């Protein structure tokens, strides 16, 4: 495949388990790949240096959005298009072919491209139990930024329109279940802060959700999250699991489907609610107390979330 007028940005920290697969997937496809690393201590950078079109940049981690936007400002991008890809993701052959065929003739009014995400868990593609997720992952350089929030960050177009392509990219994490659970324990406090932000307006970011130029499906998902926040703690996690596993037929996905919907749909969501309960028990709904508590107990600065600062 001939390399296209695309630069890829991949954020990494200790991703030796995924990075070779990811880079092999797009090294014949993207003109330049910027690996933006948060000072990995494993073989991530050693592996990345084996690819001739990889450029390595390093920057201290604050959060995903801040790191991605730093990359947009500091990577010497010379291509028309930028692809956002995580280290545990890859493009399917069908999507690569579709991009190759459609992108060069895409009308100027389109500045972003939306792809469907394929969820792979323990080697199995999970299709039932959740709606298809469509994400804006390809955009014209200078016409998109990553919205700054703790979780569920999306690319916002600053101008132009988005168009949806037919084929999928895959989210296929290779961690064992212990590492997967540890990762989600880290996610839980960030998710809890995001939900407290929606409920109590800690940063002001949630107030503008309806005005953000993210994909239509991402906007609908965000509004559903606002509705979820209004439901009772713990019961909402249980109800969410029942909805996914029974009403949306998650039970048809075998043992892998049960583990995915139980762990990600109930256990993780219950852990998020437990974090919210812990914070409210210590601080009530006092925003200043919550901000101090987050700083002291979890080293999370709400001010930095709001400004995107480091």
C-alpha positions in Angstrom: 0.0 0.0 0.0 1.2 3.5 -0.9 1.6 5.8 2.1 -1.2 8.3 2.3 -1.3 12.0 3.1 -1.8 11.2 6.8 0.1 11.6 10.0 -0.8 9.3 12.9 -0.5 10.3 16.6 -0.2 7.6 19.2 0.1 8.3 22.9 2.1 5.8 24.8 3.3 4.8 28.3 4.7 1.3 28.7 2.8 -0.1 25.7 5.3 -2.8 24.7 2.5 -5.4 24.6 0.6 -3.4 21.9 2.9 -1.0 20.1 4.4 -3.4 17.5 1.0 -4.6 16.3 -0.2 -1.0 16.1 2.8 0.3 14.2 2.9 -2.6 11.8 -0.8 -1.9 11.0 -0.2 1.6 9.9 3.5 1.9 9.0 2.7 1.2 5.3 -0.3 3.5 5.4 0.6 6.7 7.2 3.3 9.1 5.9 4.5 9.8 9.4 3.7 8.3 12.8 4.3 10.4 15.9 4.7 8.3 19.0 4.1 10.7 21.9 5.5 9.0 24.9 5.2 9.7 28.6 8.7 8.4 29.5 8.0 4.7 29.2 10.3 2.4 31.2 9.7 -0.8 29.2 10.6 -1.6 25.5 8.0 0.7 23.9 10.5 3.2 22.5 13.0 0.4 21.5 10.2 -1.2 19.4 9.0 2.1 18.0 12.5 3.0 16.7 12.4 -0.1 14.5 10.0 1.6 12.1 11.4 4.1 9.6 8.5 6.5 9.6 8.1 6.8 13.3 9.1 10.1 15.1 9.3 9.9 18.9 8.3 12.9 21.1 8.2 12.8 24.9 6.2 14.9 27.2 5.1 14.6 30.9 1.6 13.2 31.2 -1.3 15.3 32.6 -4.3 13.7 30.9 -5.1 12.3 27.5 -6.6 15.5 26.1 -3.7 17.7 27.2 -1.2 15.2 25.8 -2.9 14.9 22.5 -3.3 18.6 22.1 0.4 19.1 23.0 1.2 16.7 20.2 -0.9 18.7 17.7 1.0 21.8 18.7 4.5 20.3 18.8 4.7 17.5 16.2 6.0 18.9 12.9 2.9 17.7 11.0 3.2 18.3 7.2 0.3 16.2 6.0 -3.3 17.2 5.3 -4.8 14.7 7.6 -4.2 13.5 11.2 -5.2 10.1 12.5 -5.8 9.5 16.2 -5.1 5.9 17.2 -4.4 4.3 20.6 -1.6 1.8 21.0 -4.1 -1.1 21.6 -6.1 -0.3 18.4 -5.6 -1.1 14.7 -7.4 -0.4 11.4 -9.1 -3.3 9.7 -7.9 -4.1 6.1 -11.3 -3.0 4.9 -11.1 0.4 6.6 -7.6 1.0 5.3 -8.7 0.3 1.7 -11.8 2.5 2.2 -9.6 5.4 3.4 -7.2 4.9 0.5 -10.0 5.0 -2.0 -12.2 7.8 -0.6 -9.9 10.2 1.2 -8.1 11.7 -1.8 -11.5 12.8 -3.4 -13.3 13.8 -0.2 -14.9 17.2 -0.7 -13.3 20.2 1.1 -16.4 20.7 3.2 -15.5 17.5 5.1 -12.8 18.1 7.7 -13.5 15.0 9.9 -14.1 11.2 9.3 -16.0 9.0 11.7 -15.2 5.3 12.1 -17.1 2.5 13.8 -15.2 0.8 16.7 -15.0 -3.0 16.9 -14.8 -4.2 20.5 -12.5 -7.2 21.0 -12.3 -8.8 24.5 -10.3 -12.0 25.3 -10.0 -12.6 21.6 -13.7 -12.4 20.8 -15.5 -9.6 19.0 -18.3 -8.4 21.2 -21.2 -7.1 19.1 -24.3 -7.5 21.3 -25.0 -5.8 24.5 -24.0 -2.3 23.5 -24.8 0.0 20.6 -22.2 0.5 17.9 -19.7 3.1 18.9 -18.8 5.6 16.2 -15.8 8.0 16.8 -14.3 10.8 14.9 -10.7 9.7 14.5 -9.4 11.3 11.3 -9.4 15.0 10.7 -7.8 17.7 8.7 -4.7 19.1 10.4 -5.6 22.4 12.1 -9.3 21.7 12.1 -9.7 19.5 15.1 -8.7 19.4 18.8 -9.3 17.0 21.7 -11.8 18.2 24.2 -10.3 18.6 27.7 -12.0 16.4 30.2 -11.1 13.5 32.6 -12.8 10.7 30.6 -14.7 10.1 27.4 -12.6 12.6 25.4 -13.6 13.2 21.8 -12.1 15.1 18.8 -13.9 18.4 18.3 -13.9 19.9 14.8 -13.1 23.6 14.8 -14.5 24.0 11.3 -16.1 21.9 8.6 -18.3 18.8 8.7 -17.8 15.2 9.5 -18.6 12.2 7.3 -19.0 8.6 8.3 -17.1 5.8 6.7 -18.4 2.2 6.5 -15.7 0.0 7.9 -14.3 -0.5 11.4 -11.2 0.0 13.5 -10.6 -2.5 16.3 -10.0 -1.9 20.0 -8.3 -5.1 21.1 -6.5 -4.8 24.4 -4.0 -7.7 25.0 -3.7 -7.3 28.8 -4.5 -10.2 31.1 -7.5 -9.7 33.4 -5.4 -8.7 36.3 -3.8 -5.9 34.3 -7.2 -5.0 32.8 -8.7 -4.7 36.2 -5.8 -2.5 37.5 -6.2 -0.2 34.5 -9.9 0.2 35.2 -9.3 0.9 38.9 -7.3 3.9 37.7 -10.0 4.8 35.3 -12.7 4.7 38.0 -11.5 7.8 39.9 -11.3 9.8 36.6 -14.8 8.6 35.7 -16.1 9.6 39.1 -14.6 13.1 38.8 -16.2 13.4 35.3 -19.6 12.4 36.7 -19.2 14.8 39.7 -18.3 17.5 37.2 -21.6 16.8 35.3 -23.6 16.8 38.5 -21.9 19.7 40.4 -20.1 21.7 37.7 -16.7 21.4 39.2 -14.9 22.7 36.1 -17.6 24.2 33.9 -16.7 21.9 31.0 -19.9 19.8 31.3 -22.1 22.9 30.8 -20.9 23.3 27.2 -21.4 19.6 26.2 -24.5 20.4 24.0 -22.5 23.0 22.1 -19.4 20.9 21.3 -18.8 19.9 17.7 -18.3 16.2 18.3 -19.8 13.4 16.3 -23.6 13.0 16.5 -23.4 9.6 18.2 -20.8 10.9 20.7 -23.1 13.8 21.5 -26.0 11.4 22.1 -23.8 9.2 24.3 -22.8 12.3 26.3 -26.4 13.3 26.8 -27.2 9.7 28.0 -24.4 10.1 30.5 -26.0 13.2 31.8 -29.2 11.2 32.3 -27.3 8.4 33.9 -25.8 10.8 36.5 -29.3 11.6 37.7 -30.1 8.0 38.6 -29.5 6.6 42.2 -26.0 5.4 43.1 -25.3 1.7 42.7 -28.8 0.9 41.4 -27.8 2.6 38.1 -24.8 0.3 37.7 -27.0 -2.8 38.4 -29.7 -1.6 35.9 -27.0 -0.8 33.3 -25.7 -4.4 33.5 -29.3 -5.8 33.2 -30.0 -3.6 30.2 -26.8 -4.6 28.4 -26.8 -8.3 29.3 -30.5 -9.1 28.8 -32.3 -6.4 26.9 -29.5 -5.8 24.4 -28.7 -9.6 24.2 -25.2 -9.5 25.7 -25.9 -13.0 27.0 -25.6 -14.3 23.5 -21.8 -13.5 23.4 -20.7 -16.5 25.4 -18.4 -16.5 28.4 -16.3 -13.6 27.0 -19.5 -11.6 26.7 -20.5 -12.3 30.3 -17.1 -11.3 31.5 -17.1 -8.1 29.4 -20.6 -7.0 30.4 -20.2 -8.0 34.1 -16.7 -6.5 34.5 -17.1 -3.4 32.4 -20.8 -2.8 32.8 -21.4 -3.7 36.4 -18.2 -4.1 38.4 -16.5 -1.0 36.9 -19.6 1.1 37.1 -20.1 0.1 40.8 -16.5 1.0 41.5 -17.1 4.4 40.0 -20.2 4.9 42.2 -18.2 3.8 45.2 -15.7 6.5 44.5 -18.4 9.1 44.2 -20.0 7.8 47.5 -16.6 8.0 49.2 -16.1 11.6 48.0 -19.6 12.8 48.9 -19.3 11.1 52.3 -16.2 13.1 53.1 -17.2 16.4 51.4 -21.0 16.4 50.8 -21.7 18.5 47.7 -19.3 21.3 48.7 -17.3 21.9 45.5 -14.4 23.5 47.3 -14.1 20.6 49.7 -14.4 18.1 46.8 -11.6 19.8 44.9 -9.3 19.8 48.0 -10.1 16.1 48.6 -9.3 15.1 45.1 -6.0 17.0 45.3 -5.0 15.4 48.6 -6.3 11.9 48.2 -5.9 11.3 44.4 -3.5 14.1 43.3 -6.1 15.3 40.8 -6.2 19.1 40.2 -9.6 20.2 39.0 -8.0 23.5 38.0 -5.6 21.7 35.7 -8.5 19.7 34.2 -10.3 23.0 33.5 -7.3 24.7 31.9 -5.6 21.7 30.3 -2.5 22.8 32.1 0.4 20.7 33.4 
